[in-house]
């Protein structure tokens, strides 16, 4: 459930996030780790939050083709762009309080985050909104909320190109978990948001 003072988005999306929590703060990021010989260069690390494990696994397999590691509370996947470059994705199911479960260093070093938002499951929606509010209050990196349903993309197609703004730090886009192209376009929105913050 959205926190006190949150800005309701019922007119456009039916969601309730604290839009004011998403702000741009200047912060230094930890230095990237060296690349081992033979490994693809990591273009970026992206955190993927989900209120349930099954949707997270579905998303990562749809975007990357497979899940490389399924550890306790962490799924690892990689979206390879040819043989030399890749996006590293860290899947974090958040079924309880995010403060207690999410590794801070992992989130702080990421390019940004994706958050799965189950449109037609009310109790999972509320759980996702809690994560969105917590993220916006604690991190300056961009967040893209991925609204999905059992019937595919629940949002009008015209909202997809840039997403629906929740403030300077977050947008909502609609996706179809069974359509890899839809998932890739959502990742492009996150990259675009990160690039918008680069000083010219």
NUBA-267520 format. One record per residue: x, y, z of N, C-alpha, C in turn; residue number from 1. Coordinates in Angstrom, 1 decimal, decimal comma. Layout:
<rs>
X | Y | Z | X | Y | Z | X | Y | Z | NUM;
...
</rs>
This chain:
<rs>
0,8 | -1,2 | 0,0 | 0,0 | 0,0 | 0,0 | 0,9 | 1,2 | 0,0 | 1;
0,5 | 2,3 | -0,7 | 1,3 | 3,5 | -0,8 | 1,4 | 4,1 | 0,5 | 2;
2,5 | 4,8 | 0,8 | 2,7 | 5,4 | 2,1 | 1,9 | 6,7 | 2,2 | 3;
1,8 | 7,3 | 3,4 | 1,0 | 8,5 | 3,7 | 1,5 | 9,6 | 2,8 | 4;
0,6 | 10,3 | 2,2 | 1,0 | 11,5 | 1,4 | 1,4 | 11,1 | -0,1 | 5;
1,1 | 9,8 | -0,4 | 1,5 | 9,4 | -1,8 | 0,6 | 10,1 | -2,8 | 6;
1,1 | 10,2 | -4,0 | 0,3 | 10,8 | -5,1 | -0,4 | 9,7 | -5,9 | 7;
-1,7 | 9,6 | -5,8 | -2,4 | 8,5 | -6,5 | -2,4 | 8,8 | -8,0 | 8;
-2,3 | 7,6 | -8,8 | -2,2 | 7,7 | -10,2 | -3,5 | 7,1 | -10,8 | 9;
-4,6 | 7,1 | -10,1 | -5,8 | 6,4 | -10,6 | -6,3 | 6,9 | -11,9 | 10;
-6,1 | 8,2 | -12,2 | -6,6 | 8,7 | -13,4 | -5,9 | 8,1 | -14,6 | 11;
-4,7 | 7,7 | -14,5 | -3,9 | 7,2 | -15,6 | -3,6 | 5,8 | -15,6 | 12;
-3,2 | 5,3 | -14,4 | -2,7 | 3,9 | -14,3 | -3,5 | 3,1 | -13,2 | 13;
-4,2 | 3,7 | -12,3 | -4,8 | 3,0 | -11,2 | -3,8 | 2,6 | -10,1 | 14;
-2,6 | 3,1 | -10,2 | -1,6 | 2,7 | -9,2 | -1,6 | 3,8 | -8,1 | 15;
-0,9 | 3,5 | -7,0 | -0,7 | 4,5 | -5,9 | 0,7 | 4,5 | -5,4 | 16;
1,6 | 5,3 | -5,9 | 2,9 | 5,3 | -5,5 | 3,2 | 6,7 | -4,9 | 17;
4,2 | 6,8 | -4,1 | 4,6 | 8,1 | -3,6 | 5,5 | 8,8 | -4,6 | 18;
4,9 | 9,5 | -5,6 | 5,7 | 10,1 | -6,7 | 6,7 | 11,1 | -6,1 | 19;
6,4 | 11,8 | -5,0 | 7,3 | 12,8 | -4,5 | 8,6 | 12,1 | -3,9 | 20;
8,6 | 10,8 | -3,7 | 9,7 | 10,1 | -3,1 | 10,8 | 10,0 | -4,2 | 21;
10,5 | 10,1 | -5,4 | 11,5 | 9,9 | -6,5 | 12,2 | 11,2 | -6,8 | 22;
13,4 | 11,3 | -6,4 | 14,1 | 12,5 | -6,6 | 15,5 | 12,2 | -7,1 | 23;
16,1 | 13,2 | -7,7 | 17,5 | 13,0 | -8,3 | 18,5 | 13,5 | -7,3 | 24;
19,3 | 12,7 | -6,7 | 20,4 | 13,1 | -5,8 | 21,7 | 12,7 | -6,4 | 25;
22,7 | 13,6 | -6,4 | 24,0 | 13,3 | -6,9 | 24,7 | 12,4 | -5,9 | 26;
25,2 | 11,3 | -6,4 | 25,9 | 10,4 | -5,5 | 27,0 | 9,6 | -6,3 | 27;
28,1 | 9,3 | -5,6 | 29,2 | 8,6 | -6,2 | 28,8 | 7,1 | -6,2 | 28;
29,1 | 6,4 | -7,3 | 28,9 | 5,0 | -7,4 | 30,1 | 4,2 | -7,1 | 29;
30,1 | 3,0 | -6,5 | 31,3 | 2,2 | -6,4 | 31,9 | 1,9 | -7,7 | 30;
33,2 | 1,8 | -7,7 | 33,9 | 1,5 | -8,9 | 33,5 | 0,1 | -9,4 | 31;
33,5 | -0,1 | -10,7 | 33,2 | -1,4 | -11,3 | 34,3 | -2,4 | -11,1 | 32;
33,9 | -3,7 | -10,9 | 34,9 | -4,7 | -10,7 | 35,6 | -5,0 | -12,1 | 33;
36,9 | -5,5 | -12,0 | 37,6 | -5,8 | -13,2 | 36,9 | -7,0 | -13,9 | 34;
37,0 | -7,0 | -15,3 | 36,5 | -8,1 | -16,1 | 37,5 | -9,2 | -16,2 | 35;
37,1 | -10,4 | -16,0 | 37,9 | -11,6 | -16,2 | 38,1 | -11,9 | -17,6 | 36;
39,3 | -12,4 | -18,0 | 39,5 | -12,8 | -19,5 | 38,4 | -13,8 | -19,9 | 37;
37,9 | -13,5 | -21,1 | 36,8 | -14,4 | -21,7 | 35,4 | -14,1 | -21,3 | 38;
35,2 | -13,2 | -20,3 | 33,9 | -12,8 | -19,9 | 33,4 | -11,5 | -20,7 | 39;
32,1 | -11,5 | -21,0 | 31,6 | -10,3 | -21,7 | 31,8 | -9,0 | -20,8 | 40;
32,0 | -7,9 | -21,4 | 32,1 | -6,6 | -20,6 | 30,7 | -6,3 | -20,2 | 41;
30,5 | -6,0 | -18,9 | 29,2 | -5,6 | -18,4 | 28,9 | -4,1 | -18,7 | 42;
28,0 | -3,9 | -19,6 | 27,6 | -2,6 | -19,9 | 26,9 | -1,9 | -18,7 | 43;
26,2 | -2,7 | -18,0 | 25,5 | -2,1 | -16,8 | 25,0 | -3,3 | -15,9 | 44;
24,8 | -3,0 | -14,7 | 24,1 | -3,9 | -13,7 | 22,7 | -3,3 | -13,4 | 45;
21,7 | -4,1 | -13,5 | 20,4 | -3,7 | -13,3 | 19,7 | -4,6 | -12,2 | 46;
19,1 | -4,0 | -11,2 | 18,3 | -4,8 | -10,2 | 16,9 | -4,9 | -10,7 | 47;
16,3 | -6,1 | -10,5 | 14,9 | -6,4 | -10,8 | 14,2 | -6,8 | -9,6 | 48;
13,3 | -6,0 | -9,1 | 12,5 | -6,3 | -7,9 | 11,2 | -7,0 | -8,4 | 49;
10,7 | -7,9 | -7,5 | 9,4 | -8,5 | -7,8 | 8,7 | -8,9 | -6,5 | 50;
7,4 | -8,7 | -6,4 | 6,7 | -9,1 | -5,1 | 6,5 | -10,6 | -5,0 | 51;
6,9 | -11,4 | -6,1 | 6,8 | -12,8 | -6,0 | 7,9 | -13,4 | -6,9 | 52;
8,3 | -14,6 | -6,5 | 9,4 | -15,3 | -7,2 | 9,0 | -15,8 | -8,6 | 53;
7,8 | -16,3 | -8,8 | 7,4 | -16,9 | -10,1 | 7,4 | -15,8 | -11,2 | 54;
6,9 | -14,6 | -10,9 | 6,9 | -13,6 | -11,9 | 8,3 | -13,1 | -12,2 | 55;
9,2 | -13,1 | -11,2 | 10,6 | -12,7 | -11,4 | 11,3 | -13,7 | -12,4 | 56;
11,1 | -15,0 | -12,1 | 11,7 | -16,0 | -12,9 | 11,2 | -15,9 | -14,4 | 57;
9,8 | -15,7 | -14,5 | 9,2 | -15,6 | -15,8 | 9,8 | -14,4 | -16,6 | 58;
10,0 | -13,3 | -15,9 | 10,5 | -12,1 | -16,5 | 12,0 | -12,3 | -17,0 | 59;
12,8 | -12,8 | -16,1 | 14,2 | -13,0 | -16,5 | 14,4 | -14,0 | -17,6 | 60;
13,6 | -15,1 | -17,6 | 13,7 | -16,1 | -18,7 | 13,2 | -15,5 | -20,0 | 61;
12,2 | -14,6 | -19,9 | 11,6 | -14,0 | -21,1 | 12,6 | -13,0 | -21,7 | 62;
13,3 | -12,3 | -20,9 | 14,3 | -11,2 | -21,3 | 15,6 | -11,8 | -21,7 | 63;
16,1 | -12,7 | -20,9 | 17,5 | -13,2 | -21,1 | 17,6 | -14,6 | -21,7 | 64;
16,5 | -15,4 | -21,7 | 16,5 | -16,7 | -22,2 | 16,7 | -17,8 | -21,2 | 65;
17,3 | -17,4 | -20,1 | 17,6 | -18,4 | -19,0 | 18,0 | -17,6 | -17,7 | 66;
17,9 | -18,3 | -16,6 | 18,4 | -17,8 | -15,3 | 19,7 | -18,6 | -15,0 | 67;
20,8 | -17,8 | -14,9 | 22,1 | -18,5 | -14,7 | 22,3 | -19,1 | -13,3 | 68;
21,8 | -18,4 | -12,3 | 21,9 | -18,9 | -10,9 | 20,6 | -18,5 | -10,2 | 69;
20,2 | -19,5 | -9,4 | 19,0 | -19,3 | -8,5 | 19,4 | -19,6 | -7,1 | 70;
19,9 | -18,5 | -6,4 | 20,4 | -18,6 | -5,1 | 19,2 | -18,3 | -4,1 | 71;
19,4 | -18,4 | -2,9 | 18,4 | -18,1 | -1,9 | 18,2 | -16,6 | -1,9 | 72;
17,0 | -16,2 | -2,4 | 16,7 | -14,7 | -2,4 | 17,4 | -13,9 | -3,5 | 73;
18,0 | -14,6 | -4,4 | 18,7 | -13,9 | -5,5 | 18,7 | -14,7 | -6,8 | 74;
18,2 | -14,1 | -7,9 | 18,3 | -14,8 | -9,2 | 19,2 | -14,0 | -10,1 | 75;
20,2 | -14,6 | -10,8 | 21,1 | -14,0 | -11,6 | 20,9 | -14,3 | -13,1 | 76;
20,8 | -13,3 | -14,0 | 20,7 | -13,6 | -15,4 | 21,5 | -12,5 | -16,2 | 77;
21,7 | -12,8 | -17,4 | 22,6 | -12,0 | -18,2 | 22,0 | -11,8 | -19,6 | 78;
21,8 | -10,6 | -20,0 | 21,3 | -10,3 | -21,4 | 22,5 | -10,0 | -22,2 | 79;
22,9 | -10,9 | -23,1 | 24,2 | -10,8 | -23,9 | 23,9 | -10,0 | -25,2 | 80;
24,7 | -9,1 | -25,5 | 24,7 | -8,3 | -26,7 | 25,9 | -8,8 | -27,6 | 81;
25,7 | -9,9 | -28,3 | 26,9 | -10,5 | -29,0 | 27,7 | -11,2 | -28,0 | 82;
29,0 | -11,5 | -28,3 | 29,8 | -12,3 | -27,4 | 30,7 | -11,4 | -26,4 | 83;
30,6 | -10,1 | -26,6 | 31,6 | -9,3 | -25,8 | 30,9 | -8,3 | -24,8 | 84;
29,6 | -8,1 | -24,9 | 29,0 | -7,2 | -24,0 | 27,7 | -7,8 | -23,5 | 85;
27,3 | -7,3 | -22,3 | 26,1 | -7,9 | -21,6 | 25,6 | -7,0 | -20,5 | 86;
24,3 | -7,1 | -20,3 | 23,7 | -6,5 | -19,1 | 23,6 | -7,6 | -18,0 | 87;
24,1 | -7,3 | -16,8 | 23,9 | -8,2 | -15,7 | 22,7 | -7,8 | -14,9 | 88;
21,8 | -8,8 | -14,8 | 20,5 | -8,6 | -14,0 | 20,5 | -9,3 | -12,7 | 89;
20,2 | -8,7 | -11,7 | 20,1 | -9,3 | -10,3 | 18,6 | -9,3 | -9,9 | 90;
18,0 | -10,4 | -9,9 | 16,6 | -10,5 | -9,5 | 16,4 | -10,7 | -8,0 | 91;
15,6 | -9,8 | -7,4 | 15,4 | -9,8 | -6,0 | 13,9 | -9,9 | -5,7 | 92;
13,5 | -11,1 | -5,3 | 12,1 | -11,2 | -4,8 | 11,9 | -10,5 | -3,4 | 93;
11,0 | -9,6 | -3,3 | 10,8 | -8,9 | -2,0 | 9,4 | -9,3 | -1,5 | 94;
9,3 | -10,3 | -0,7 | 8,0 | -10,8 | -0,2 | 7,7 | -10,2 | 1,2 | 95;
8,7 | -9,6 | 1,8 | 8,5 | -9,0 | 3,1 | 9,1 | -7,6 | 3,1 | 96;
9,6 | -7,0 | 4,2 | 10,1 | -5,7 | 4,2 | 11,4 | -5,6 | 3,4 | 97;
11,5 | -4,6 | 2,4 | 12,7 | -4,5 | 1,6 | 13,9 | -4,1 | 2,4 | 98;
13,7 | -3,3 | 3,5 | 14,8 | -2,9 | 4,3 | 15,6 | -4,0 | 4,9 | 99;
14,9 | -5,1 | 5,2 | 15,6 | -6,3 | 5,8 | 16,2 | -7,2 | 4,8 | 100;
15,7 | -7,2 | 3,6 | 16,1 | -8,3 | 2,6 | 17,0 | -7,8 | 1,5 | 101;
17,0 | -6,6 | 1,2 | 17,7 | -6,1 | 0,0 | 19,2 | -5,7 | 0,3 | 102;
20,2 | -6,3 | -0,4 | 21,6 | -5,9 | -0,1 | 21,8 | -4,5 | -0,7 | 103;
22,2 | -3,6 | 0,2 | 22,3 | -2,2 | -0,1 | 23,4 | -1,9 | -1,2 | 104;
24,6 | -2,6 | -1,1 | 25,6 | -2,4 | -2,0 | 25,3 | -2,8 | -3,4 | 105;
24,5 | -3,9 | -3,5 | 24,1 | -4,3 | -4,9 | 23,2 | -3,3 | -5,5 | 106;
22,3 | -2,8 | -4,8 | 21,3 | -1,8 | -5,4 | 22,0 | -0,5 | -5,7 | 107;
22,9 | -0,1 | -4,8 | 23,6 | 1,2 | -4,9 | 24,5 | 1,3 | -6,1 | 108;
25,1 | 0,2 | -6,6 | 26,0 | 0,2 | -7,7 | 25,3 | 0,0 | -9,0 | 109;
24,0 | -0,3 | -9,0 | 23,3 | -0,6 | -10,3 | 23,0 | 0,7 | -11,1 | 110;
22,8 | 0,5 | -12,4 | 22,4 | 1,6 | -13,3 | 21,0 | 2,1 | -12,8 | 111;
20,2 | 1,2 | -12,4 | 18,8 | 1,5 | -12,0 | 18,1 | 0,3 | -11,7 | 112;
16,8 | 0,4 | -11,5 | 16,0 | -0,8 | -11,1 | 14,7 | -0,9 | -11,9 | 113;
14,3 | -2,2 | -12,1 | 13,0 | -2,5 | -12,7 | 12,2 | -3,1 | -11,6 | 114;
10,9 | -2,8 | -11,6 | 10,0 | -3,4 | -10,5 | 8,8 | -4,0 | -11,2 | 115;
8,6 | -5,3 | -11,0 | 7,4 | -5,9 | -11,6 | 6,2 | -5,6 | -10,8 | 116;
5,1 | -5,2 | -11,5 | 3,9 | -4,7 | -10,9 | 2,7 | -5,5 | -11,4 | 117;
2,3 | -6,6 | -10,6 | 1,2 | -7,4 | -11,1 | -0,2 | -6,7 | -11,0 | 118;
-0,6 | -6,3 | -12,2 | -1,8 | -5,4 | -12,3 | -3,1 | -6,0 | -11,7 | 119;
-3,3 | -7,3 | -11,9 | -4,5 | -7,9 | -11,5 | -4,5 | -8,7 | -10,2 | 120;
-3,4 | -8,5 | -9,4 | -3,3 | -9,2 | -8,1 | -3,1 | -8,2 | -7,0 | 121;
-4,2 | -7,8 | -6,4 | -4,2 | -6,6 | -5,4 | -3,1 | -6,7 | -4,3 | 122;
-3,0 | -7,9 | -3,7 | -2,1 | -7,9 | -2,6 | -0,6 | -7,8 | -3,0 | 123;
-0,3 | -8,3 | -4,2 | 1,0 | -8,2 | -4,8 | 1,3 | -6,8 | -5,3 | 124;
0,2 | -6,1 | -5,8 | 0,3 | -4,7 | -6,2 | 0,8 | -3,9 | -5,0 | 125;
0,1 | -4,1 | -3,9 | 0,4 | -3,3 | -2,7 | 1,8 | -3,6 | -2,2 | 126;
2,3 | -4,8 | -2,3 | 3,7 | -5,1 | -1,9 | 4,6 | -4,4 | -2,9 | 127;
4,3 | -4,4 | -4,2 | 5,2 | -3,7 | -5,1 | 5,2 | -2,2 | -4,8 | 128;
4,1 | -1,6 | -4,5 | 4,0 | -0,2 | -4,2 | 4,9 | 0,2 | -3,0 | 129;
5,0 | -0,7 | -2,0 | 5,8 | -0,5 | -0,8 | 7,3 | -0,5 | -1,3 | 130;
7,7 | -1,4 | -2,2 | 9,0 | -1,4 | -2,7 | 9,3 | -0,1 | -3,4 | 131;
8,4 | 0,3 | -4,3 | 8,6 | 1,5 | -5,1 | 8,8 | 2,7 | -4,2 | 132;
8,0 | 2,9 | -3,1 | 8,2 | 4,0 | -2,2 | 9,5 | 3,9 | -1,5 | 133;
9,9 | 2,7 | -1,0 | 11,1 | 2,5 | -0,3 | 12,3 | 2,9 | -1,2 | 134;
12,3 | 2,4 | -2,4 | 13,4 | 2,7 | -3,4 | 13,5 | 4,2 | -3,6 | 135;
12,4 | 4,8 | -3,9 | 12,5 | 6,3 | -4,2 | 13,0 | 7,1 | -3,0 | 136;
12,8 | 6,6 | -1,8 | 13,2 | 7,3 | -0,6 | 14,7 | 7,1 | -0,3 | 137;
15,3 | 6,0 | -0,8 | 16,6 | 5,6 | -0,4 | 17,7 | 5,6 | -1,5 | 138;
17,3 | 5,7 | -2,8 | 18,2 | 5,6 | -3,9 | 17,9 | 6,7 | -4,9 | 139;
19,0 | 7,1 | -5,6 | 18,8 | 8,2 | -6,6 | 18,7 | 7,7 | -8,0 | 140;
19,0 | 6,4 | -8,2 | 19,0 | 5,8 | -9,6 | 17,6 | 5,7 | -10,1 | 141;
17,4 | 5,7 | -11,4 | 16,0 | 5,6 | -12,0 | 15,3 | 4,2 | -11,7 | 142;
14,0 | 4,3 | -11,6 | 13,2 | 3,1 | -11,4 | 12,1 | 3,0 | -12,5 | 143;
12,0 | 1,9 | -13,2 | 10,9 | 1,7 | -14,1 | 10,0 | 0,6 | -13,6 | 144;
8,7 | 0,9 | -13,4 | 7,7 | 0,0 | -12,9 | 7,1 | -0,7 | -14,1 | 145;
7,1 | -2,0 | -14,1 | 6,6 | -2,8 | -15,2 | 5,3 | -3,4 | -14,9 | 146;
4,2 | -2,7 | -15,4 | 2,9 | -3,2 | -15,1 | 2,6 | -4,4 | -16,1 | 147;
2,1 | -5,5 | -15,5 | 1,8 | -6,6 | -16,4 | 0,5 | -7,3 | -15,8 | 148;
-0,1 | -8,1 | -16,6 | -1,3 | -8,9 | -16,2 | -1,3 | -10,2 | -16,8 | 149;
-2,3 | -11,0 | -16,4 | -2,4 | -12,4 | -17,0 | -2,8 | -12,3 | -18,5 | 150;
-3,3 | -11,1 | -18,9 | -3,8 | -10,9 | -20,3 | -2,8 | -10,1 | -21,1 | 151;
-1,6 | -9,9 | -20,6 | -0,5 | -9,2 | -21,3 | -0,4 | -7,8 | -20,8 | 152;
-0,1 | -6,8 | -21,6 | 0,2 | -5,4 | -21,3 | -1,2 | -4,8 | -20,9 | 153;
-1,3 | -4,3 | -19,6 | -2,6 | -3,7 | -19,2 | -2,7 | -2,3 | -19,5 | 154;
-1,7 | -1,6 | -20,0 | -1,7 | -0,2 | -20,3 | -1,9 | 0,1 | -21,8 | 155;
-2,5 | 1,2 | -22,1 | -2,6 | 1,6 | -23,6 | -1,3 | 1,6 | -24,3 | 156;
-1,2 | 1,2 | -25,5 | 0,1 | 1,1 | -26,2 | 0,7 | 2,5 | -26,3 | 157;
-0,1 | 3,5 | -26,4 | 0,5 | 4,9 | -26,6 | 1,3 | 5,3 | -25,4 | 158;
1,2 | 4,7 | -24,3 | 1,9 | 5,1 | -23,1 | 3,3 | 4,5 | -23,0 | 159;
3,6 | 3,5 | -24,0 | 4,8 | 2,7 | -23,8 | 6,1 | 3,4 | -24,2 | 160;
6,1 | 4,2 | -25,2 | 7,3 | 4,8 | -25,7 | 8,2 | 5,4 | -24,6 | 161;
7,6 | 6,2 | -23,7 | 8,4 | 6,9 | -22,7 | 7,9 | 6,5 | -21,3 | 162;
6,8 | 5,9 | -21,2 | 6,2 | 5,5 | -19,9 | 5,4 | 6,7 | -19,3 | 163;
4,8 | 6,4 | -18,2 | 4,0 | 7,4 | -17,4 | 4,9 | 7,8 | -16,2 | 164;
5,1 | 9,1 | -16,2 | 6,0 | 9,6 | -15,1 | 5,4 | 9,6 | -13,7 | 165;
6,2 | 9,2 | -12,8 | 5,9 | 9,2 | -11,4 | 6,7 | 10,2 | -10,6 | 166;
7,3 | 11,1 | -11,4 | 8,2 | 12,1 | -10,8 | 9,5 | 12,0 | -11,6 | 167;
10,6 | 12,8 | -11,2 | 11,8 | 12,8 | -11,9 | 12,6 | 11,5 | -11,9 | 168;
12,2 | 10,6 | -11,0 | 13,0 | 9,3 | -10,9 | 12,4 | 8,0 | -11,2 | 169;
11,1 | 8,1 | -11,7 | 10,4 | 6,8 | -11,9 | 9,4 | 7,0 | -13,0 | 170;
9,2 | 5,9 | -13,8 | 8,1 | 5,8 | -14,8 | 7,4 | 4,5 | -14,7 | 171;
6,2 | 4,4 | -15,2 | 5,4 | 3,2 | -15,3 | 5,3 | 2,8 | -16,8 | 172;
5,6 | 1,6 | -17,2 | 5,4 | 1,1 | -18,5 | 4,6 | -0,2 | -18,4 | 173;
3,9 | -0,5 | -19,5 | 3,2 | -1,8 | -19,5 | 4,0 | -2,8 | -20,3 | 174;
4,0 | -4,0 | -19,9 | 4,8 | -5,1 | -20,6 | 3,9 | -6,3 | -20,6 | 175;
4,3 | -7,2 | -21,6 | 3,8 | -8,5 | -21,7 | 4,9 | -9,5 | -21,4 | 176;
4,8 | -10,2 | -20,3 | 5,9 | -11,1 | -19,9 | 6,2 | -12,2 | -20,9 | 177;
5,2 | -12,5 | -21,8 | 5,5 | -13,5 | -22,8 | 6,0 | -13,0 | -24,1 | 178;
6,3 | -11,7 | -24,1 | 6,8 | -11,0 | -25,4 | 8,2 | -10,4 | -25,1 | 179;
9,2 | -11,1 | -25,5 | 10,6 | -10,6 | -25,2 | 10,9 | -9,2 | -25,7 | 180;
10,3 | -8,9 | -26,9 | 10,5 | -7,5 | -27,4 | 9,9 | -6,5 | -26,5 | 181;
8,8 | -6,8 | -25,8 | 8,2 | -5,9 | -24,9 | 9,1 | -5,7 | -23,7 | 182;
9,7 | -6,7 | -23,2 | 10,6 | -6,7 | -22,1 | 11,9 | -5,9 | -22,4 | 183;
12,4 | -6,1 | -23,6 | 13,6 | -5,4 | -24,0 | 13,4 | -3,9 | -24,1 | 184;
12,2 | -3,5 | -24,6 | 11,8 | -2,1 | -24,7 | 11,8 | -1,5 | -23,3 | 185;
11,3 | -2,2 | -22,3 | 11,3 | -1,7 | -21,0 | 12,7 | -1,4 | -20,5 | 186;
13,6 | -2,3 | -20,8 | 15,0 | -2,0 | -20,4 | 15,6 | -0,8 | -21,1 | 187;
15,2 | -0,5 | -22,3 | 15,6 | 0,7 | -23,1 | 15,1 | 1,9 | -22,4 | 188;
13,9 | 1,9 | -21,8 | 13,3 | 3,0 | -21,1 | 14,2 | 3,3 | -19,9 | 189;
14,7 | 2,3 | -19,2 | 15,6 | 2,5 | -18,0 | 16,9 | 3,1 | -18,5 | 190;
17,5 | 2,6 | -19,5 | 18,7 | 3,2 | -20,0 | 18,5 | 4,6 | -20,4 | 191;
17,4 | 5,0 | -21,1 | 17,1 | 6,3 | -21,5 | 17,0 | 7,3 | -20,3 | 192;
16,4 | 6,8 | -19,2 | 16,3 | 7,6 | -18,0 | 17,6 | 7,9 | -17,4 | 193;
18,5 | 6,9 | -17,4 | 19,9 | 7,1 | -16,9 | 20,6 | 8,0 | -17,7 | 194;
20,5 | 8,0 | -19,1 | 21,2 | 8,9 | -20,0 | 20,7 | 10,3 | -19,8 | 195;
19,4 | 10,5 | -19,5 | 18,9 | 11,8 | -19,3 | 19,6 | 12,6 | -18,2 | 196;
20,2 | 11,8 | -17,3 | 20,8 | 12,5 | -16,1 | 22,3 | 12,8 | -16,4 | 197;
22,8 | 12,4 | -17,5 | 24,2 | 12,7 | -17,8 | 24,3 | 14,2 | -18,3 | 198;
25,2 | 14,9 | -17,6 | 25,4 | 16,3 | -18,0 | 26,0 | 16,4 | -19,4 | 199;
25,4 | 17,3 | -20,2 | 26,0 | 17,5 | -21,5 | 27,1 | 18,5 | -21,5 | 200;
</rs>
